[in-house]
Amino acid sequence: MARPTPDRRLRQRARVFGILAFWAATLSVLSVFTQVVSVAAPLWRGGPFAATLLDTLKVLALTAPALFFVAGLVRSRRVFGRIGQGDIFTRANSEGLIGVGAALLAGAVWAMAAAGLEPTIHANTLGPVAHDIAEGATQLALAALGLALLMIGRIMREAVRLKTETDGFV
């Protein structure tokens, strides 16, 4: 049986990444949604409006980094979708990778700011379970983005190999 070419392997890996990124993003968004809804639940059960609204806003502030990371996953999924179709070195992919970096940076800055506020935010009714859910969603998104960086490294390695081959022709 013939071994797949590096280009074909790269396309296969890009498709697998697309599937994994979709599930990681979906689970992260569902996790954030579940956390926000569970904290906001007293609003539609006739609970204290002001305190519940404040707690909901606090949870949104803590979970926002996960949503930035999900945006990075979506952008990287688009890049790898194009790579899976054979469009490797394109301006759209370059812009997409810049978008991934911007989403990661925004999420990291927000996470650092929220980490400084966290002792104040958790002083009220937010429990450790809510915090663990948000942290799990963030870790899931970061793991998938780590996979994206591995794929980018492989793309760059392939680019170097192709450049070496073309330099040999000249």
URVENLIN-V634237 format. One record per residue. RES is the residue in one small letter. PHI is phi in degrees with one decimal (none if undefined). PSI is psi in whole degrees, 0 to 359 (NA if undefined). OMEGA is omega as a letter, one per 30 degrees, with the letter a starting at -180 (999 if undefined). Layout:
# URVENLIN-V634237
RES,PHI,PSI,OMEGA  RES,PHI,PSI,OMEGA
This chain:
# URVENLIN-V634237
m,none,136,a  a,-74.2,141,l  r,-76.3,140,l  p,-64.3,145,l  t,-70.6,159,l  p,-56.2,322,l  d,-64.0,318,l  r,-67.6,319,l  r,-61.9,319,l  l,-62.2,318,l  r,-63.5,318,l  q,-63.0,315,l  r,-64.1,323,l  a,-63.4,320,l  r,-66.3,318,l  v,-62.1,317,l  f,-60.1,318,l  g,-57.0,318,l  i,-66.4,312,a  l,-64.0,319,l  a,-64.9,321,l  f,-59.2,312,a  w,-68.6,321,l  a,-63.6,317,l  a,-65.6,316,a  t,-61.4,313,a  l,-65.7,323,l  s,-65.6,315,l  v,-64.4,317,l  l,-62.5,322,l  s,-64.3,313,l  v,-63.2,315,l  f,-58.8,314,a  t,-60.7,318,a  q,-65.5,314,a  v,-64.4,316,a  v,-64.7,321,a  s,-66.4,326,l  v,-76.3,326,a  a,-82.6,351,a  a,-51.6,321,l  p,-59.8,340,l  l,-61.5,319,a  w,-95.8,4,l  r,-105.2,9,l  g,82.0,19,l  g,-76.0,185,a  p,-65.0,120,a  f,-67.5,305,a  a,-62.0,312,a  a,-66.0,318,a  t,-67.4,319,l  l,-62.8,318,l  l,-63.5,316,l  d,-62.6,321,l  t,-64.7,317,l  l,-64.1,324,l  k,-64.0,316,l  v,-64.1,319,l  l,-60.0,319,l  a,-64.1,322,a  l,-76.2,331,a  t,-94.8,351,a  a,-55.6,321,l  p,-57.1,323,l  a,-61.2,324,l  l,-70.8,325,l  f,-63.6,318,l  f,-65.3,323,l  v,-62.8,319,l  a,-59.8,320,l  g,-63.3,320,l  l,-63.1,317,a  v,-62.3,315,l  r,-63.7,316,a  s,-67.4,327,l  r,-62.8,320,l  r,-63.4,317,l  v,-59.6,312,a  f,-72.7,337,l  g,-63.8,316,l  r,-66.8,322,l  i,-63.8,319,l  g,-61.9,336,l  q,-90.1,358,l  g,101.6,357,l  d,-89.7,93,a  i,-93.8,300,a  f,-100.5,81,a  t,-126.8,160,l  r,-64.2,322,l  a,-60.6,320,l  n,-68.3,321,l  s,-61.7,313,l  e,-64.1,323,l  g,-62.9,319,l  l,-67.8,325,l  i,-63.2,320,l  g,-64.0,322,l  v,-62.2,313,l  g,-61.2,319,l  a,-64.2,319,l  a,-65.3,318,l  l,-62.8,316,a  l,-63.1,313,l  a,-61.6,317,l  g,-64.0,319,a  a,-67.0,317,l  v,-63.3,315,l  w,-62.1,317,l  a,-62.1,320,l  m,-65.8,319,l  a,-65.3,317,l  a,-67.1,326,l  a,-63.1,325,l  g,-68.5,332,a  l,-92.2,348,a  e,-55.2,315,l  p,-58.4,324,l  t,-71.6,318,a  i,-65.0,320,a  h,-84.5,5,a  a,-66.8,336,a  n,-93.1,240,a  t,-96.3,357,a  l,-70.5,126,a  g,-96.0,175,a  p,-65.0,332,l  v,-65.1,316,l  a,-61.5,319,l  h,-64.6,318,l  d,-63.9,323,l  i,-63.6,313,a  a,-63.4,319,l  e,-65.8,321,l  g,-64.1,319,l  a,-64.2,318,l  t,-64.3,316,a  q,-64.9,323,l  l,-63.7,314,l  a,-64.3,319,l  l,-65.7,323,l  a,-62.6,317,l  a,-66.7,322,l  l,-68.9,327,l  g,-61.0,320,l  l,-62.4,321,l  a,-60.9,318,l  l,-65.8,323,l  l,-61.2,318,l  m,-65.0,320,l  i,-62.4,318,l  g,-60.1,319,l  r,-66.7,323,l  i,-63.1,315,l  m,-63.3,321,l  r,-62.1,318,l  e,-64.7,322,l  a,-62.7,319,l  v,-63.7,318,l  r,-62.6,315,l  l,-64.1,321,l  k,-64.7,318,l  t,-61.7,318,l  e,-63.0,314,a  t,-69.8,328,l  d,-64.2,330,l  g,-70.5,334,l  f,-78.2,333,a  v,-80.1,NA,999
